[in-house]
Amino acid sequence: MSAIEAVNKITERYLKVGKKVHLRHLSKDCKNLLANADKIENIMEDPTYKVAVDR
């Protein structure tokens, strides 16, 4: 819970200066915990990575 509070404070500070915090590469459990956080709105889906193959 202290980590969520820390992220809340950082996000709040950035919002005050007109910036957003984007969170990526989170586990499903982290996303569920952060869904209940006050200021955190920008939880982004992870990008799909592809591997180039020489043929």
PyMOL Python script that loads the backbone (N, CA, C, O; Angstrom):
from pymol import cmd

cmd.read_pdbstr("""\
ATOM      1  N   MET A   1       0.819  -1.200   0.000  1.00  0.00           N
ATOM      2  CA  MET A   1       0.000   0.000   0.000  1.00  0.00           C
ATOM      3  C   MET A   1       0.862   1.263   0.000  1.00  0.00           C
ATOM      4  O   MET A   1       0.453   2.284  -0.552  1.00  0.00           O
ATOM      5  N   SER A   2       2.033   1.208   0.602  1.00  0.00           N
ATOM      6  CA  SER A   2       2.878   2.399   0.615  1.00  0.00           C
ATOM      7  C   SER A   2       3.384   2.722  -0.787  1.00  0.00           C
ATOM      8  O   SER A   2       3.597   3.888  -1.119  1.00  0.00           O
ATOM      9  N   ALA A   3       3.578   1.685  -1.615  1.00  0.00           N
ATOM     10  CA  ALA A   3       4.006   1.921  -2.999  1.00  0.00           C
ATOM     11  C   ALA A   3       2.899   2.614  -3.787  1.00  0.00           C
ATOM     12  O   ALA A   3       3.173   3.504  -4.591  1.00  0.00           O
ATOM     13  N   ILE A   4       1.662   2.214  -3.562  1.00  0.00           N
ATOM     14  CA  ILE A   4       0.537   2.858  -4.236  1.00  0.00           C
ATOM     15  C   ILE A   4       0.442   4.315  -3.811  1.00  0.00           C
ATOM     16  O   ILE A   4       0.186   5.190  -4.637  1.00  0.00           O
ATOM     17  N   GLU A   5       0.646   4.573  -2.540  1.00  0.00           N
ATOM     18  CA  GLU A   5       0.610   5.950  -2.037  1.00  0.00           C
ATOM     19  C   GLU A   5       1.722   6.785  -2.674  1.00  0.00           C
ATOM     20  O   GLU A   5       1.512   7.949  -3.012  1.00  0.00           O
ATOM     21  N   ALA A   6       2.900   6.190  -2.835  1.00  0.00           N
ATOM     22  CA  ALA A   6       4.016   6.904  -3.466  1.00  0.00           C
ATOM     23  C   ALA A   6       3.693   7.231  -4.920  1.00  0.00           C
ATOM     24  O   ALA A   6       3.959   8.341  -5.381  1.00  0.00           O
ATOM     25  N   VAL A   7       3.122   6.275  -5.642  1.00  0.00           N
ATOM     26  CA  VAL A   7       2.745   6.520  -7.041  1.00  0.00           C
ATOM     27  C   VAL A   7       1.645   7.574  -7.109  1.00  0.00           C
ATOM     28  O   VAL A   7       1.651   8.414  -8.009  1.00  0.00           O
ATOM     29  N   ASN A   8       0.713   7.541  -6.181  1.00  0.00           N
ATOM     30  CA  ASN A   8      -0.336   8.567  -6.117  1.00  0.00           C
ATOM     31  C   ASN A   8       0.276   9.965  -5.963  1.00  0.00           C
ATOM     32  O   ASN A   8      -0.132  10.902  -6.649  1.00  0.00           O
ATOM     33  N   LYS A   9       1.247  10.099  -5.069  1.00  0.00           N
ATOM     34  CA  LYS A   9       1.868  11.403  -4.830  1.00  0.00           C
ATOM     35  C   LYS A   9       2.620  11.900  -6.055  1.00  0.00           C
ATOM     36  O   LYS A   9       2.529  13.074  -6.413  1.00  0.00           O
ATOM     37  N   ILE A  10       3.363  11.006  -6.697  1.00  0.00           N
ATOM     38  CA  ILE A  10       4.095  11.390  -7.903  1.00  0.00           C
ATOM     39  C   ILE A  10       3.130  11.819  -8.996  1.00  0.00           C
ATOM     40  O   ILE A  10       3.339  12.836  -9.658  1.00  0.00           O
ATOM     41  N   THR A  11       2.076  11.041  -9.179  1.00  0.00           N
ATOM     42  CA  THR A  11       1.073  11.360 -10.202  1.00  0.00           C
ATOM     43  C   THR A  11       0.416  12.698  -9.919  1.00  0.00           C
ATOM     44  O   THR A  11       0.200  13.490 -10.837  1.00  0.00           O
ATOM     45  N   GLU A  12       0.099  12.957  -8.672  1.00  0.00           N
ATOM     46  CA  GLU A  12      -0.520  14.226  -8.284  1.00  0.00           C
ATOM     47  C   GLU A  12       0.403  15.408  -8.600  1.00  0.00           C
ATOM     48  O   GLU A  12      -0.052  16.440  -9.094  1.00  0.00           O
ATOM     49  N   ARG A  13       1.681  15.256  -8.317  1.00  0.00           N
ATOM     50  CA  ARG A  13       2.643  16.331  -8.608  1.00  0.00           C
ATOM     51  C   ARG A  13       2.725  16.618 -10.101  1.00  0.00           C
ATOM     52  O   ARG A  13       2.775  17.776 -10.515  1.00  0.00           O
ATOM     53  N   TYR A  14       2.737  15.560 -10.905  1.00  0.00           N
ATOM     54  CA  TYR A  14       2.787  15.757 -12.355  1.00  0.00           C
ATOM     55  C   TYR A  14       1.500  16.381 -12.876  1.00  0.00           C
ATOM     56  O   TYR A  14       1.546  17.226 -13.770  1.00  0.00           O
ATOM     57  N   LEU A  15       0.354  15.981 -12.334  1.00  0.00           N
ATOM     58  CA  LEU A  15      -0.923  16.571 -12.753  1.00  0.00           C
ATOM     59  C   LEU A  15      -0.960  18.077 -12.488  1.00  0.00           C
ATOM     60  O   LEU A  15      -1.538  18.834 -13.268  1.00  0.00           O
ATOM     61  N   LYS A  16      -0.348  18.503 -11.395  1.00  0.00           N
ATOM     62  CA  LYS A  16      -0.330  19.925 -11.056  1.00  0.00           C
ATOM     63  C   LYS A  16       0.421  20.763 -12.077  1.00  0.00           C
ATOM     64  O   LYS A  16       0.133  21.950 -12.233  1.00  0.00           O
ATOM     65  N   VAL A  17       1.381  20.162 -12.777  1.00  0.00           N
ATOM     66  CA  VAL A  17       2.140  20.892 -13.793  1.00  0.00           C
ATOM     67  C   VAL A  17       1.695  20.507 -15.210  1.00  0.00           C
ATOM     68  O   VAL A  17       2.397  20.781 -16.183  1.00  0.00           O
ATOM     69  N   GLY A  18       0.527  19.871 -15.313  1.00  0.00           N
ATOM     70  CA  GLY A  18      -0.057  19.569 -16.614  1.00  0.00           C
ATOM     71  C   GLY A  18       0.522  18.354 -17.331  1.00  0.00           C
ATOM     72  O   GLY A  18       0.436  18.257 -18.555  1.00  0.00           O
ATOM     73  N   LYS A  19       1.100  17.444 -16.590  1.00  0.00           N
ATOM     74  CA  LYS A  19       1.683  16.248 -17.196  1.00  0.00           C
ATOM     75  C   LYS A  19       0.973  15.005 -16.679  1.00  0.00           C
ATOM     76  O   LYS A  19       0.346  15.026 -15.620  1.00  0.00           O
ATOM     77  N   LYS A  20       1.081  13.919 -17.446  1.00  0.00           N
ATOM     78  CA  LYS A  20       0.477  12.654 -17.056  1.00  0.00           C
ATOM     79  C   LYS A  20       1.553  11.608 -16.825  1.00  0.00           C
ATOM     80  O   LYS A  20       2.618  11.644 -17.443  1.00  0.00           O
ATOM     81  N   VAL A  21       1.266  10.685 -15.937  1.00  0.00           N
ATOM     82  CA  VAL A  21       2.134   9.544 -15.694  1.00  0.00           C
ATOM     83  C   VAL A  21       1.485   8.342 -16.365  1.00  0.00           C
ATOM     84  O   VAL A  21       0.313   8.049 -16.127  1.00  0.00           O
ATOM     85  N   HIS A  22       2.247   7.647 -17.204  1.00  0.00           N
ATOM     86  CA  HIS A  22       1.758   6.450 -17.880  1.00  0.00           C
ATOM     87  C   HIS A  22       2.481   5.238 -17.301  1.00  0.00           C
ATOM     88  O   HIS A  22       3.710   5.215 -17.243  1.00  0.00           O
ATOM     89  N   LEU A  23       1.732   4.250 -16.880  1.00  0.00           N
ATOM     90  CA  LEU A  23       2.313   3.043 -16.304  1.00  0.00           C
ATOM     91  C   LEU A  23       2.176   1.900 -17.311  1.00  0.00           C
ATOM     92  O   LEU A  23       1.104   1.672 -17.872  1.00  0.00           O
ATOM     93  N   ARG A  24       3.285   1.187 -17.526  1.00  0.00           N
ATOM     94  CA  ARG A  24       3.294   0.078 -18.472  1.00  0.00           C
ATOM     95  C   ARG A  24       3.979  -1.128 -17.858  1.00  0.00           C
ATOM     96  O   ARG A  24       4.667  -1.034 -16.842  1.00  0.00           O
ATOM     97  N   HIS A  25       3.770  -2.262 -18.507  1.00  0.00           N
ATOM     98  CA  HIS A  25       4.427  -3.520 -18.126  1.00  0.00           C
ATOM     99  C   HIS A  25       4.090  -3.927 -16.691  1.00  0.00           C
ATOM    100  O   HIS A  25       4.963  -4.350 -15.933  1.00  0.00           O
ATOM    101  N   LEU A  26       2.837  -3.795 -16.336  1.00  0.00           N
ATOM    102  CA  LEU A  26       2.384  -4.169 -14.994  1.00  0.00           C
ATOM    103  C   LEU A  26       1.742  -5.556 -15.024  1.00  0.00           C
ATOM    104  O   LEU A  26       1.127  -5.945 -16.016  1.00  0.00           O
ATOM    105  N   SER A  27       1.889  -6.277 -13.952  1.00  0.00           N
ATOM    106  CA  SER A  27       1.224  -7.574 -13.841  1.00  0.00           C
ATOM    107  C   SER A  27      -0.275  -7.344 -13.636  1.00  0.00           C
ATOM    108  O   SER A  27      -0.711  -6.238 -13.319  1.00  0.00           O
ATOM    109  N   LYS A  28      -1.039  -8.397 -13.820  1.00  0.00           N
ATOM    110  CA  LYS A  28      -2.491  -8.310 -13.619  1.00  0.00           C
ATOM    111  C   LYS A  28      -2.808  -7.898 -12.175  1.00  0.00           C
ATOM    112  O   LYS A  28      -3.710  -7.095 -11.939  1.00  0.00           O
ATOM    113  N   ASP A  29      -2.065  -8.449 -11.219  1.00  0.00           N
ATOM    114  CA  ASP A  29      -2.275  -8.104  -9.808  1.00  0.00           C
ATOM    115  C   ASP A  29      -2.013  -6.622  -9.550  1.00  0.00           C
ATOM    116  O   ASP A  29      -2.765  -5.972  -8.825  1.00  0.00           O
ATOM    117  N   CYS A  30      -0.942  -6.088 -10.148  1.00  0.00           N
ATOM    118  CA  CYS A  30      -0.628  -4.660  -9.981  1.00  0.00           C
ATOM    119  C   CYS A  30      -1.746  -3.797 -10.561  1.00  0.00           C
ATOM    120  O   CYS A  30      -2.155  -2.809  -9.951  1.00  0.00           O
ATOM    121  N   LYS A  31      -2.234  -4.173 -11.731  1.00  0.00           N
ATOM    122  CA  LYS A  31      -3.318  -3.412 -12.360  1.00  0.00           C
ATOM    123  C   LYS A  31      -4.556  -3.401 -11.474  1.00  0.00           C
ATOM    124  O   LYS A  31      -5.228  -2.377 -11.352  1.00  0.00           O
ATOM    125  N   ASN A  32      -4.856  -4.539 -10.857  1.00  0.00           N
ATOM    126  CA  ASN A  32      -6.017  -4.609  -9.959  1.00  0.00           C
ATOM    127  C   ASN A  32      -5.830  -3.716  -8.740  1.00  0.00           C
ATOM    128  O   ASN A  32      -6.766  -3.030  -8.330  1.00  0.00           O
ATOM    129  N   LEU A  33      -4.632  -3.713  -8.154  1.00  0.00           N
ATOM    130  CA  LEU A  33      -4.368  -2.859  -6.992  1.00  0.00           C
ATOM    131  C   LEU A  33      -4.452  -1.382  -7.363  1.00  0.00           C
ATOM    132  O   LEU A  33      -5.021  -0.583  -6.619  1.00  0.00           O
ATOM    133  N   LEU A  34      -3.889  -1.023  -8.506  1.00  0.00           N
ATOM    134  CA  LEU A  34      -3.855   0.376  -8.918  1.00  0.00           C
ATOM    135  C   LEU A  34      -5.216   0.883  -9.384  1.00  0.00           C
ATOM    136  O   LEU A  34      -5.445   2.092  -9.424  1.00  0.00           O
ATOM    137  N   ALA A  35      -6.106  -0.017  -9.731  1.00  0.00           N
ATOM    138  CA  ALA A  35      -7.450   0.393 -10.150  1.00  0.00           C
ATOM    139  C   ALA A  35      -8.168   1.124  -9.015  1.00  0.00           C
ATOM    140  O   ALA A  35      -9.064   1.931  -9.263  1.00  0.00           O
ATOM    141  N   ASN A  36      -7.778   0.845  -7.781  1.00  0.00           N
ATOM    142  CA  ASN A  36      -8.389   1.484  -6.611  1.00  0.00           C
ATOM    143  C   ASN A  36      -7.650   2.741  -6.164  1.00  0.00           C
ATOM    144  O   ASN A  36      -8.066   3.388  -5.203  1.00  0.00           O
ATOM    145  N   ALA A  37      -6.573   3.093  -6.838  1.00  0.00           N
ATOM    146  CA  ALA A  37      -5.792   4.270  -6.455  1.00  0.00           C
ATOM    147  C   ALA A  37      -6.521   5.546  -6.862  1.00  0.00           C
ATOM    148  O   ALA A  37      -7.310   5.548  -7.807  1.00  0.00           O
ATOM    149  N   ASP A  38      -6.249   6.621  -6.144  1.00  0.00           N
ATOM    150  CA  ASP A  38      -6.964   7.881  -6.341  1.00  0.00           C
ATOM    151  C   ASP A  38      -6.676   8.571  -7.668  1.00  0.00           C
ATOM    152  O   ASP A  38      -7.594   8.812  -8.453  1.00  0.00           O
ATOM    153  N   LYS A  39      -5.436   8.883  -7.920  1.00  0.00           N
ATOM    154  CA  LYS A  39      -5.080   9.767  -9.028  1.00  0.00           C
ATOM    155  C   LYS A  39      -4.620   9.041 -10.281  1.00  0.00           C
ATOM    156  O   LYS A  39      -4.482   9.663 -11.335  1.00  0.00           O
ATOM    157  N   ILE A  40      -4.385   7.760 -10.190  1.00  0.00           N
ATOM    158  CA  ILE A  40      -3.782   7.027 -11.301  1.00  0.00           C
ATOM    159  C   ILE A  40      -4.854   6.659 -12.324  1.00  0.00           C
ATOM    160  O   ILE A  40      -5.795   5.924 -12.026  1.00  0.00           O
ATOM    161  N   GLU A  41      -4.688   7.187 -13.533  1.00  0.00           N
ATOM    162  CA  GLU A  41      -5.676   6.951 -14.577  1.00  0.00           C
ATOM    163  C   GLU A  41      -5.059   6.352 -15.832  1.00  0.00           C
ATOM    164  O   GLU A  41      -5.784   5.808 -16.665  1.00  0.00           O
ATOM    165  N   ASN A  42      -3.757   6.436 -15.988  1.00  0.00           N
ATOM    166  CA  ASN A  42      -3.117   6.100 -17.248  1.00  0.00           C
ATOM    167  C   ASN A  42      -2.357   4.786 -17.196  1.00  0.00           C
ATOM    168  O   ASN A  42      -1.143   4.753 -17.398  1.00  0.00           O
ATOM    169  N   ILE A  43      -3.060   3.725 -16.928  1.00  0.00           N
ATOM    170  CA  ILE A  43      -2.444   2.405 -16.977  1.00  0.00           C
ATOM    171  C   ILE A  43      -2.608   1.926 -18.414  1.00  0.00           C
ATOM    172  O   ILE A  43      -3.722   1.699 -18.886  1.00  0.00           O
ATOM    173  N   MET A  44      -1.490   1.778 -19.093  1.00  0.00           N
ATOM    174  CA  MET A  44      -1.510   1.466 -20.517  1.00  0.00           C
ATOM    175  C   MET A  44      -1.344  -0.032 -20.743  1.00  0.00           C
ATOM    176  O   MET A  44      -0.658  -0.718 -19.986  1.00  0.00           O
ATOM    177  N   GLU A  45      -1.977  -0.516 -21.786  1.00  0.00           N
ATOM    178  CA  GLU A  45      -1.778  -1.902 -22.169  1.00  0.00           C
ATOM    179  C   GLU A  45      -0.375  -2.045 -22.743  1.00  0.00           C
ATOM    180  O   GLU A  45       0.140  -1.133 -23.391  1.00  0.00           O
ATOM    181  N   ASP A  46       0.223  -3.176 -22.502  1.00  0.00           N
ATOM    182  CA  ASP A  46       1.564  -3.415 -23.017  1.00  0.00           C
ATOM    183  C   ASP A  46       1.524  -3.568 -24.526  1.00  0.00           C
ATOM    184  O   ASP A  46       0.576  -4.127 -25.078  1.00  0.00           O
ATOM    185  N   PRO A  47       2.558  -3.069 -25.191  1.00  0.00           N
ATOM    186  CA  PRO A  47       2.610  -3.228 -26.640  1.00  0.00           C
ATOM    187  C   PRO A  47       2.867  -4.681 -27.014  1.00  0.00           C
ATOM    188  O   PRO A  47       3.382  -5.456 -26.208  1.00  0.00           O
ATOM    189  N   THR A  48       2.510  -5.041 -28.225  1.00  0.00           N
ATOM    190  CA  THR A  48       2.793  -6.370 -28.732  1.00  0.00           C
ATOM    191  C   THR A  48       4.130  -6.318 -29.451  1.00  0.00           C
ATOM    192  O   THR A  48       4.305  -5.551 -30.398  1.00  0.00           O
ATOM    193  N   TYR A  49       5.054  -7.120 -29.009  1.00  0.00           N
ATOM    194  CA  TYR A  49       6.374  -7.144 -29.618  1.00  0.00           C
ATOM    195  C   TYR A  49       6.457  -8.300 -30.604  1.00  0.00           C
ATOM    196  O   TYR A  49       5.912  -9.377 -30.366  1.00  0.00           O
ATOM    197  N   LYS A  50       7.146  -8.061 -31.708  1.00  0.00           N
ATOM    198  CA  LYS A  50       7.348  -9.114 -32.695  1.00  0.00           C
ATOM    199  C   LYS A  50       8.836  -9.302 -32.919  1.00  0.00           C
ATOM    200  O   LYS A  50       9.626  -8.377 -32.731  1.00  0.00           O
ATOM    201  N   VAL A  51       9.205 -10.485 -33.316  1.00  0.00           N
ATOM    202  CA  VAL A  51      10.600 -10.809 -33.550  1.00  0.00           C
ATOM    203  C   VAL A  51      10.825 -10.952 -35.056  1.00  0.00           C
ATOM    204  O   VAL A  51      10.087 -11.668 -35.734  1.00  0.00           O
ATOM    205  N   ALA A  52      11.839 -10.272 -35.571  1.00  0.00           N
ATOM    206  CA  ALA A  52      12.179 -10.392 -36.981  1.00  0.00           C
ATOM    207  C   ALA A  52      12.959 -11.691 -37.200  1.00  0.00           C
ATOM    208  O   ALA A  52      13.850 -12.031 -36.422  1.00  0.00           O
ATOM    209  N   VAL A  53      12.617 -12.392 -38.246  1.00  0.00           N
ATOM    210  CA  VAL A  53      13.265 -13.655 -38.545  1.00  0.00           C
ATOM    211  C   VAL A  53      13.868 -13.578 -39.953  1.00  0.00           C
ATOM    212  O   VAL A  53      13.185 -13.229 -40.915  1.00  0.00           O
ATOM    213  N   ASP A  54      15.164 -13.912 -40.054  1.00  0.00           N
ATOM    214  CA  ASP A  54      15.800 -13.993 -41.370  1.00  0.00           C
ATOM    215  C   ASP A  54      15.423 -15.312 -42.026  1.00  0.00           C
ATOM    216  O   ASP A  54      15.512 -16.377 -41.414  1.00  0.00           O
ATOM    217  N   ARG A  55      15.006 -15.223 -43.265  1.00  0.00           N
ATOM    218  CA  ARG A  55      14.647 -16.467 -43.972  1.00  0.00           C
ATOM    219  C   ARG A  55      15.488 -16.659 -45.178  1.00  0.00           C
ATOM    220  O   ARG A  55      15.327 -17.648 -45.892  1.00  0.00           O
TER     221      ARG A  55
END
""", "prot")
cmd.dss("prot")
cmd.show_as("cartoon", "prot")
cmd.util.cbc("prot")
cmd.orient("prot")
